Amino acid sequence: MDSKHAINPLDALLQKGPVVVNMGMESFFHDLQAQEVPVVHVQWRPPLATQGLLQKLQKIGGESS
Amino acid sequence: MKNMHIVKGVYYDSVTLMLVARELKQIEDVREATLNIATPANIAIMRQAGFEIPEGAHSPDDLLVGLDCPAERQQELFQTARTWLASPPWKKESEKTTYQPKSLDGALSILPEANLALVSIAGRYAAAEATKALERGRNVMLYSDNVSLEDEIRLKQLAHSRGLIVMGPDCGTAVINGKGLGFSNACPTGPVGIVSASGTGLQEVMVQLARRGIGVKHGLGTGGRDVKTEVGGISFVDGLNALARDPDIQVLVAIGKPPAAEVRARILATMEQSGKAGVACFMGDRNHPDAPPVFFATQLEECAQVVSVLLEKGKQVDKATVKQARQALFGSYPVPPPHERKDGYLKGLFTGGTLCYEAQFMAQPIVGPVWSNAPLHSEQKVQGNSLSMTGHCMVDYGEDEFTQGRLHPMIDPSLRTERLLEQLKDPMVGVILFDVVLGYGSAAQPVDELVAALQQAGYREGSSFPTLVCSICGTEEDPQVLSAQRTKLKQAGVKVFESNAAAALFAALLAQSPQGKEEKNG
């Protein structure tokens, strides 16, 4: 780490314990809540456009890809 | 009437889909209900089940709802499914109204102190979300599988350069400061730190330590590919180094199937330099004599046994003491009386991949070659339903061939139950060995379906049926409660063990190769 006072973020995780953003299976979110782990669940959805589609749209819009 | 309904452009996690399907099946008139994202694997499974899915009418972002019910009820029940997907009946009202962000950045604005992203979305999207989390300075646990090796290497190199860790992909289990993530058991917290390339291996060692009154502070998963040459053990070694810096950790433990030679060397060098005692459990690897401060174990309960000796005796423990402790463990394993031996093959049906591997390792010296879809040696590999083969076989139902389009068998053991019942009727089978893994993430009622089916089949211990032998990986504090599951299985006539190694040894000693019976097939 750059500063001698900065703590490696992996060490910080192990020292403080997990504070979690959960993306995917909601059951994992509930299990973490049951263990009193601070956690936020993301209502994740797949991206609307794939990279291939984005490129096609860019071409239609006249942008070079 | 079997009919397929397509919902365009939606996404639900696989547990929600399973629960809605399960609720639908409770309705009178519904013979079958299945909800799946329209991936090629799911489409193949649904077609096999008799649902007609027209070519080209769907994309992998669509949801397929298959209903087998009277024609006049199809639309009504399809609408019921959509209502339950939008507002699951099993959710509390307070949960339905709680705001949930739609993105990682949204979540971080609510919980800026978050230090870990737990990612279990479909594999094709997982690397992108993991990258975002790392770029925002957060560690990642990547439960998702089907992440490419190239992405894994890139993610781990990125994490390493920033002092972060990526656990996974295909990492099912982790424990951090005593808190379980993914599949994990309720175990005490204590002076042991583990890095594991195997999810169920980590669970079994934690449970065996808990049985000895020993707790684990951290258990970091890495995913199985981390210890291969291509990845080079990046997360494994970073994890060991982090545990070595933790003053609360007295014993370091490394678990996994045998790593690539150069990765093994890096792992052992890291352990030796840590200043702490260590146990390396590279499953089945007998090639390394103890070299204090690092000791070796070939199986998971032995690993816990050696850890307990190291904690008891301190750093000055000698090789003879450890050897004695190992022998005491092996001497304690029950041996079946000769009259209980069964004429027939040994078949193993596992939800835990490493438990399947360990069972083969324990059984093979006794029964001879064991075939498997996840074998000890590649020449003993068989595909698909290898249980139908002649010979001793063990199947890992958590392998990709069974989980594409299906939940992991630790969450939904129904396929394993179905296959186990088939084996029960096979006159060539003498002994059936299986595992039950309890804990967070696992099925709430993991044995009920099996026990009911055994009762229906008229199974009795000591009858002409094959003998059923089972190991339970779990604790009394787990949500499913160890003693409750043990009682159900014992009442159903199953021989129950609390160590996978002990169960496998017992099952192998019970099984004798069939004599005087016709070979079924090759």
Interface residues (C-beta under 8 A of the other chain):
Chain A: M1 N8 P9 L10 D11 A12 L13 L14 Q15 K16 G17 P18 V19 V20 V21 N22 M23 G24 M25 E26 S27 F28 D31 L32 A34 Q35 V37 P38 V39 V40 H41 V42 Q43 W44 R45 P46 P47
Chain B: Y11 D13 S14 V15 T16 D61 Q100 P101 K102 S103 L104 G106 A107 L108 I110 L111 E113 A114 N115 L116 A117 L118 V119 S120 I121 A122 Y125 E129 A133 G137 R138 N139 Y143 S144 R162 G163 L164 I165 I176 N177 G178 K179 G180 L181 G182 H218 D238 G239 A242 L243 R245 D246 I411 Y440 G441 P479
